[in-house]
Amino acid sequence: MIGFYAGSFDPFTNGHLSIVRKTTKCFDKVIIGIGKNSEKRQRFDKTKMKEAIEKTLKEEHIDNAEVIIYDNLTSREAKKQGAQILIRGLRNGTDYQYEETIAEINDEYSGLDTCYFRAGNLGYLSSSMVMEIYKAGENVRKLVPGPVADLLETER
């Protein structure tokens, strides 16, 4: 079974990595889709982030995940990639309410169900929070995988 884990991953955090670790134990293959969120300004080049995520997967010895970049609807891209399930991470109850609305639309529109994975002890972590700390000139190496931290440092 193939799962599709979509996000802007701008940047990809240790919380995202935690979800990938969990999902790759449950699915034969996980496709990490770097998409465009029309409500967010893309801060980092998608191709560079893709390369940093791929390097992270290699370092973590995760061999049943791949990273793609896409521009169309998530459900459409997931089906194009052969995915049967959409994967979403949940940090808290507020995330659940938001994600459940999107899951209902995706189910109605595409017939794809959504599987939620808890962020657990990384529930406090978000890309926006990482960016606030990064913009303040602080070290974010504790919050993102090494290859992503390397990318952020080259972008300063």
Backbone bond lengths (Angstrom), bond angles and torsions (degrees), N, CA, C in turn:
res aa  C-N    CA-C-N  psi(-1)  N-CA   C-N-CA  omega(-1)  CA-C   N-CA-C  phi
1 M - - - 1.446 - - 1.530 108.95 -
2 I 1.314 115.48 141.14 1.468 122.27 -178.34 1.522 109.62 -109.44
3 G 1.331 115.55 129.58 1.457 122.13 174.91 1.512 110.17 -108.39
4 F 1.319 116.62 146.29 1.460 122.58 -179.29 1.526 108.39 -117.17
5 Y 1.340 115.79 114.80 1.466 122.29 -178.42 1.522 107.98 -107.41
6 A 1.317 116.05 103.29 1.454 121.69 -175.20 1.518 112.04 -101.60
7 G 1.313 115.52 149.72 1.455 121.84 175.04 1.506 109.91 -178.73
8 S 1.329 115.35 171.23 1.468 118.76 174.29 1.524 109.12 -81.61
9 F 1.340 116.78 -26.47 1.468 122.57 177.83 1.525 110.56 45.09
10 D 1.321 114.28 55.29 1.460 121.31 -171.06 1.529 110.85 -126.19
11 P 1.341 117.95 68.93 1.466 127.82 8.27 1.541 113.05 -99.15
12 F 1.315 115.13 171.46 1.461 124.88 173.39 1.526 107.04 -73.12
13 T 1.335 116.70 124.74 1.470 121.57 -174.21 1.528 111.49 -108.05
14 N 1.323 115.60 174.67 1.461 119.99 173.76 1.530 111.04 -65.17
15 G 1.324 117.52 -26.14 1.462 120.89 174.41 1.520 110.83 -65.22
16 H 1.334 116.25 -43.98 1.462 120.03 175.95 1.529 110.49 -61.48
17 L 1.326 115.33 -43.61 1.467 120.04 179.69 1.524 110.79 -60.78
18 S 1.322 117.49 -39.58 1.461 121.37 177.71 1.531 110.83 -59.84
19 I 1.323 116.46 -43.20 1.468 120.98 177.90 1.528 109.81 -63.52
20 V 1.321 117.87 -42.62 1.466 121.09 178.95 1.531 110.49 -61.86
21 R 1.323 116.82 -43.89 1.476 119.52 177.81 1.521 110.98 -56.92
22 K 1.326 116.78 -46.49 1.466 121.32 -179.08 1.526 111.45 -64.83
23 T 1.320 116.68 -45.70 1.464 120.10 -174.78 1.522 112.59 -69.54
24 T 1.317 117.17 -33.56 1.469 118.80 -179.27 1.520 111.63 -71.42
25 K 1.325 117.34 -12.92 1.471 120.96 173.05 1.529 111.02 -84.34
26 C 1.324 116.88 -19.24 1.470 121.88 -175.66 1.525 113.97 -103.57
27 F 1.311 117.10 -24.50 1.462 121.54 -176.85 1.524 110.20 -115.54
28 D 1.323 115.56 151.50 1.466 119.73 175.49 1.532 110.20 -64.82
29 K 1.323 114.75 -37.46 1.464 121.13 -178.90 1.516 108.28 -146.57
30 V 1.337 115.54 140.85 1.462 121.83 174.75 1.523 107.51 -122.05
31 I 1.313 115.01 126.58 1.461 120.70 175.17 1.513 106.91 -102.68
32 I 1.324 115.35 120.91 1.465 121.93 176.84 1.524 106.01 -93.43
33 G 1.313 115.53 111.06 1.461 120.42 -176.05 1.513 111.60 -102.66
34 I 1.323 115.53 115.99 1.469 120.14 176.01 1.520 106.80 -87.39
35 G 1.316 114.61 108.33 1.452 120.06 -177.46 1.508 112.08 -110.64
36 K 1.297 113.88 -179.35 1.462 119.97 177.88 1.512 108.12 -104.26
37 N 1.320 116.27 126.34 1.454 121.89 174.66 1.521 106.39 -98.90
38 S 1.333 116.00 113.26 1.468 120.28 -176.09 1.530 112.66 -63.08
39 E 1.337 116.87 -16.26 1.458 120.12 -179.68 1.522 113.29 -94.69
40 K 1.348 116.29 -1.48 1.463 120.36 -179.45 1.522 110.06 -125.41
41 R 1.330 115.41 144.93 1.455 121.15 174.03 1.528 107.51 -84.59
42 Q 1.332 116.89 127.90 1.467 121.32 179.30 1.529 108.63 -71.20
43 R 1.339 116.37 122.20 1.459 121.05 -175.87 1.522 112.57 -92.55
44 F 1.324 116.45 -31.35 1.463 120.43 -176.44 1.514 110.36 -122.55
45 D 1.320 115.66 149.99 1.449 122.30 177.59 1.534 109.14 -59.64
46 K 1.325 116.51 126.42 1.466 121.02 -176.66 1.527 112.13 -61.63
47 T 1.318 117.17 -38.08 1.466 120.19 -179.20 1.527 110.84 -65.19
48 K 1.318 116.73 -41.61 1.466 120.13 178.25 1.525 111.20 -66.73
49 M 1.343 116.89 -38.87 1.469 119.91 178.29 1.525 109.34 -67.07
50 K 1.316 117.43 -39.96 1.466 121.43 176.99 1.524 110.20 -56.72
51 E 1.324 116.34 -46.82 1.474 120.88 179.67 1.527 111.29 -62.93
52 A 1.325 117.22 -39.77 1.471 120.49 179.06 1.532 110.94 -66.49
53 I 1.325 116.88 -39.35 1.470 120.14 177.90 1.530 109.57 -66.93
54 E 1.319 117.45 -43.03 1.473 120.71 178.52 1.523 111.13 -60.20
55 K 1.322 116.28 -41.17 1.466 119.87 177.71 1.533 110.43 -64.50
56 T 1.330 116.65 -39.39 1.463 121.34 177.23 1.524 110.17 -60.93
57 L 1.326 117.31 -46.38 1.468 121.09 179.38 1.522 111.06 -59.16
58 K 1.311 115.73 -41.43 1.473 120.24 179.02 1.528 110.59 -63.85
59 E 1.335 116.61 -46.59 1.467 121.17 179.07 1.524 112.06 -62.42
60 E 1.327 117.25 -32.26 1.464 122.91 -178.91 1.535 111.83 -86.67
61 H 1.329 116.66 -2.05 1.471 122.68 -178.78 1.524 111.40 59.92
62 I 1.323 116.06 39.08 1.462 122.37 175.92 1.521 106.55 -98.47
63 D 1.321 115.56 106.49 1.459 118.70 -174.16 1.526 114.55 -107.58
64 N 1.326 117.91 1.34 1.461 119.67 177.77 1.536 112.02 -111.24
65 A 1.328 115.32 31.06 1.466 121.30 175.02 1.517 108.61 -132.16
66 E 1.303 115.74 146.50 1.460 121.13 174.66 1.519 108.72 -136.34
67 V 1.314 115.98 160.18 1.461 121.70 -176.24 1.526 108.52 -118.14
68 I 1.323 115.80 132.64 1.465 121.27 175.70 1.528 108.81 -130.24
69 I 1.311 114.79 162.68 1.470 122.71 172.71 1.522 106.06 -115.63
70 Y 1.328 115.98 135.46 1.472 118.75 179.70 1.521 110.18 -143.38
71 D 1.349 115.02 160.53 1.459 120.22 -177.22 1.526 114.43 -124.14
72 N 1.336 118.15 -3.80 1.458 117.24 -177.93 1.527 110.74 -99.47
73 L 1.309 117.56 -168.21 1.462 121.44 178.93 1.521 110.02 -59.97
74 T 1.320 116.21 141.28 1.464 120.80 -178.85 1.522 111.32 -57.26
75 S 1.318 117.43 -47.33 1.468 119.97 -177.75 1.520 111.23 -63.54
76 R 1.312 117.26 -37.28 1.471 120.98 178.60 1.529 110.09 -65.81
77 E 1.332 116.10 -43.98 1.473 119.67 -179.71 1.524 110.68 -67.34
78 A 1.331 116.87 -40.00 1.466 120.49 178.86 1.526 110.39 -58.93
79 K 1.320 116.47 -45.90 1.474 120.07 179.03 1.528 110.60 -64.57
80 K 1.325 116.56 -40.93 1.472 120.93 178.45 1.534 110.24 -59.19
81 Q 1.339 116.69 -35.96 1.463 121.78 -178.60 1.538 112.07 -83.60
82 G 1.319 117.65 -2.09 1.458 121.42 178.66 1.519 114.65 84.96
83 A 1.337 117.39 14.30 1.465 120.97 -179.31 1.526 110.40 -75.47
84 Q 1.328 114.36 145.64 1.457 120.68 176.51 1.535 112.09 -104.90
85 I 1.319 116.72 -18.26 1.470 121.92 -175.35 1.524 109.69 -135.93
86 L 1.317 115.93 139.05 1.463 121.49 170.62 1.523 107.70 -91.26
87 I 1.311 117.46 137.49 1.461 123.77 -178.54 1.521 108.85 -108.31
88 R 1.322 116.01 133.61 1.452 120.77 175.68 1.520 109.27 -136.52
89 G 1.315 116.06 144.02 1.455 122.10 174.98 1.519 109.69 -96.08
90 L 1.318 116.03 143.15 1.463 121.46 178.49 1.520 110.03 -119.76
91 R 1.327 116.27 127.69 1.466 120.97 175.78 1.506 111.64 -93.64
92 N 1.340 116.02 -34.53 1.468 120.14 -173.76 1.526 110.20 -161.42
93 G 1.316 115.99 -177.49 1.455 121.09 -179.31 1.516 113.49 -63.90
94 T 1.317 117.28 -33.54 1.463 120.68 177.78 1.523 109.71 -63.33
95 D 1.324 117.07 -43.09 1.466 120.74 175.45 1.524 110.22 -57.44
96 Y 1.339 115.85 -43.44 1.458 119.56 -177.89 1.524 111.04 -58.55
97 Q 1.315 117.84 -46.97 1.464 120.98 -179.12 1.527 110.79 -59.26
98 Y 1.315 115.79 -46.15 1.468 121.01 179.60 1.525 110.70 -63.40
99 E 1.327 116.54 -49.40 1.470 121.54 -176.92 1.521 111.95 -66.07
100 E 1.326 117.69 -34.65 1.462 120.38 -178.61 1.528 111.01 -65.51
101 T 1.309 117.24 -36.77 1.469 120.71 176.38 1.520 110.48 -62.68
102 I 1.326 116.13 -45.94 1.457 120.41 178.98 1.536 110.81 -64.89
103 A 1.336 116.77 -40.18 1.466 121.17 179.35 1.528 110.92 -60.96
104 E 1.317 116.34 -40.98 1.467 119.97 179.19 1.521 111.03 -63.39
105 I 1.321 116.82 -41.96 1.466 120.65 178.25 1.522 110.15 -65.36
106 N 1.334 117.01 -45.31 1.469 120.11 179.30 1.517 111.68 -61.14
107 D 1.325 117.30 -41.23 1.462 121.23 178.63 1.530 110.37 -62.92
108 E 1.300 115.78 -47.07 1.471 120.41 -179.81 1.521 111.77 -63.68
109 Y 1.324 116.25 -44.26 1.464 121.93 -174.47 1.528 112.74 -76.55
110 S 1.342 116.41 -41.04 1.466 119.27 -171.05 1.523 115.02 -120.04
111 G 1.331 116.45 -13.95 1.457 118.95 -175.91 1.517 113.61 80.37
112 L 1.332 117.30 4.46 1.466 120.67 178.73 1.521 110.02 -87.20
113 D 1.312 116.44 132.42 1.456 121.44 175.77 1.523 108.81 -87.38
114 T 1.309 115.95 163.97 1.463 122.42 -179.65 1.515 109.43 -118.05
115 C 1.318 115.71 135.53 1.463 122.67 176.77 1.529 107.39 -113.42
116 Y 1.337 115.92 125.92 1.457 121.26 -178.69 1.525 110.75 -97.34
117 F 1.328 115.01 141.49 1.462 121.61 174.05 1.520 107.91 -125.18
118 R 1.318 114.82 132.66 1.466 121.17 -178.86 1.523 111.43 -72.57
119 A 1.308 115.54 141.83 1.467 120.90 175.32 1.523 111.32 -75.60
120 G 1.324 116.89 -19.91 1.465 120.54 178.71 1.518 111.68 63.06
121 N 1.335 116.20 -133.17 1.466 120.08 -175.19 1.535 113.08 -71.95
122 L 1.328 117.41 -2.32 1.469 120.11 175.80 1.532 111.57 -103.48
123 G 1.326 116.10 17.02 1.451 120.98 -177.97 1.516 114.77 -61.65
124 Y 1.301 117.32 -18.40 1.467 121.52 178.74 1.534 112.28 -78.62
125 L 1.326 117.00 -15.00 1.465 122.07 -168.60 1.525 112.05 -90.12
126 S 1.319 116.52 130.98 1.466 122.01 174.89 1.527 108.65 -139.65
127 S 1.320 115.40 157.00 1.470 119.95 176.39 1.519 110.70 -59.34
128 S 1.335 116.88 -38.58 1.473 120.94 179.78 1.520 111.11 -62.34
129 M 1.342 116.39 -41.47 1.462 120.18 178.58 1.531 110.44 -64.64
130 V 1.325 116.02 -44.01 1.467 120.24 178.13 1.522 109.68 -57.91
131 M 1.326 116.62 -42.09 1.466 120.07 -178.86 1.519 112.27 -66.35
132 E 1.316 118.52 -37.56 1.466 120.94 177.48 1.527 110.27 -61.47
133 I 1.316 115.83 -44.26 1.467 121.12 179.82 1.525 109.91 -66.70
134 Y 1.339 116.15 -43.48 1.466 122.74 179.22 1.532 110.79 -60.81
135 K 1.335 116.84 -47.03 1.471 121.37 -179.39 1.523 112.00 -63.22
136 A 1.329 116.72 -27.71 1.465 121.11 178.59 1.528 111.37 -79.80
137 G 1.335 116.65 0.43 1.464 120.93 177.15 1.513 114.49 84.84
138 E 1.323 116.96 10.47 1.461 120.71 -179.20 1.530 111.12 -85.04
139 N 1.315 115.63 159.56 1.459 122.89 177.80 1.530 108.65 -77.16
140 V 1.343 116.72 128.43 1.465 121.16 -179.15 1.532 112.41 -110.87
141 R 1.321 117.30 14.30 1.471 121.05 -177.36 1.526 113.96 -59.21
142 K 1.325 118.42 -25.39 1.468 120.88 177.77 1.527 111.50 -76.68
143 L 1.321 117.30 -15.46 1.462 122.08 -172.03 1.522 114.63 -105.73
144 V 1.321 116.67 -17.52 1.465 121.34 -178.18 1.528 109.57 -132.24
145 P 1.339 117.44 155.55 1.468 119.17 175.94 1.531 111.34 -61.62
146 G 1.325 116.57 155.19 1.465 122.31 -177.90 1.521 114.70 -49.61
147 P 1.347 119.14 -51.03 1.468 118.96 -179.68 1.526 113.70 -61.66
148 V 1.314 117.31 -30.84 1.468 120.59 177.36 1.528 109.31 -72.96
149 A 1.328 117.17 -41.13 1.470 120.86 176.20 1.523 109.99 -60.11
150 D 1.325 117.09 -41.08 1.465 121.14 177.70 1.524 110.50 -59.83
151 L 1.337 116.58 -44.08 1.466 121.20 178.30 1.519 110.66 -61.55
152 L 1.326 117.18 -45.57 1.461 120.67 -179.10 1.520 110.76 -61.17
153 E 1.329 116.50 -39.93 1.461 119.85 179.81 1.512 112.23 -65.63
154 T 1.335 118.03 -34.11 1.470 120.38 178.68 1.520 111.54 -74.71
155 E 1.338 116.77 -19.79 1.457 121.27 -178.39 1.520 113.02 -88.16
156 R 1.330 118.24 -8.41 1.477 120.32 -177.86 1.502 111.38 -63.16
